C-alpha cells in the first residue's frame, strides 16, 4: 500500500496536535513576538490574542525548597473559523488543528512558520517533538461492539473478556511501541462519551501519539516530523479494514 497516496474524503481525524518543546526558555517572547514572525503567522492564523499565565518554579538551595510564581505570556493565533490554532510561549510552539485536510497541506504551513521562528531564534534547540492524531470512527449501526467489518480483530479482542458485552461501559487499550528513537503511544477502543452509562453510540477511537525526546537543531526537525507521521499513518492503516477505507473514500 502506497501510504503517500492515501487521503480520505471523509476523514476520521478529530484533532491533530504538533508540539515542539524548547531546550531553553525563550524569555523575550514574554515581552513581544518579533514582527517578522507575526507577519508570517497571520497569513494562516489571522486572529491573535495574548494571555497571561501564572507559572510556578521550584528552587532548591541548602536543602530548602521554595516555590515562586511569575507571569508569562502565551500567544494564541487562530484561523478565521477558529478551527485551528497556533500557540506560542517561552517553552513551546504548538499547532492545534480541528479541521485537518491533509498532511501535505499541514506540513507546508508548519515548515513556513517553523522556519521563520527558528531563523529569528537561530540558536534555539528542541528537547522534544510530538505529533498526535486523534481519530474518531463513527458508524451508524446498532451494535456498538461489532467492529468486525471495520477494525482488525486483534484490536477488538477485549470485548470478549466480559461474559456479556452489554455490560461494558468502557473498553480502552494502551500500547507503547519504540521505533528506534521515536516512541508511539497508541490508545484505542470504545471510550464511551456517555460514561459511566452503558455504551449507546457506535464510536471507536484510534489515538496515535508519536514523540521524540532529545536535542534537535532546526534543520533536523522536518525529518522527525515526517518520520512520526509515517509511523502514525502506518499503524492507522494496519488497524482498519478495506471496508472502512471504502467508507471514508479515497481522494483522487
Rosetta blueprint (number, residue, H / E / L):
1 X L
2 X L
3 X H
4 X H
5 X H
6 X L
7 X L
8 X E
9 X L
10 X L
11 X L
12 X L
13 X E
14 X E
15 X E
16 X E
17 X E
18 X E
19 X E
20 X E
21 X E
22 X E
23 X L
24 X L
25 X L
26 X L
27 X H
28 X H
29 X H
30 X H
31 X L
32 X L
33 X L
34 X L
35 X H
36 X H
37 X H
38 X H
39 X H
40 X H
41 X H
42 X H
43 X H
44 X H
45 X L
46 X L
47 X E
48 X E
49 X E
50 X E
51 X E
52 X E
53 X E
54 X E
55 X E
56 X E
57 X E
58 X E
59 X E
60 X E
61 X E
62 X L
63 X L
64 X E
65 X E
66 X E
67 X E
68 X E
69 X E
70 X E
71 X E
72 X E
73 X E
74 X E
75 X E
76 X E
77 X E
78 X E
79 X L
80 X L
81 X L
82 X L
83 X L
84 X E
85 X E
86 X E
87 X E
88 X E
89 X L
90 X L
91 X L
92 X E
93 X E
94 X E
95 X E
96 X E
97 X E
98 X L
99 X L
100 X L
101 X L
102 X L
103 X H
104 X H
105 X H
106 X H
107 X H
108 X H
109 X H
110 X H
111 X H
112 X H
113 X H
114 X H
115 X H
116 X H
117 X H
118 X H
119 X H
120 X H
121 X L
122 X L
123 X L
124 X L
125 X L
126 X E
127 X E
128 X E
129 X E
130 X E
131 X E
132 X E
133 X E
134 X E
135 X E
136 X E
137 X E
138 X E
139 X L
140 X L
141 X L
142 X L
143 X L
144 X L
145 X L
146 X L
147 X L
148 X L
149 X L
150 X L
151 X E
152 X L
153 X H
154 X H
155 X H
156 X L
157 X H
158 X H
159 X H
160 X H
161 X L
162 X L
163 X L
164 X L
165 X H
166 X H
167 X H
168 X L
169 X L
170 X L
171 X E
172 X E
173 X E
174 X E
175 X E
176 X E
177 X E
178 X E
179 X E
180 X L
181 X L
182 X E
183 X E
184 X E
185 X E
186 X E
187 X E
188 X E
189 X E
190 X E
191 X L
192 X L
193 X L
194 X L
195 X L
196 X L
197 X L
198 X L
199 X L
200 X L
201 X L
202 X L
203 X E
204 X E
205 X E
206 X E
207 X E
208 X E
209 X E
210 X E
211 X E
212 X E
213 X E
214 X E
215 X E
216 X E
217 X L
218 X H
219 X H
220 X H
221 X H
222 X H
223 X H
224 X H
225 X H
226 X H
227 X H
228 X H
229 X H
230 X H
231 X H
232 X H
233 X H
234 X H
235 X H
236 X H
237 X H
238 X H
239 X H
240 X E
241 X L
242 X H
243 X H
244 X H
245 X H
246 X H
247 X H
248 X H
249 X L
250 X E
251 X L
252 X L
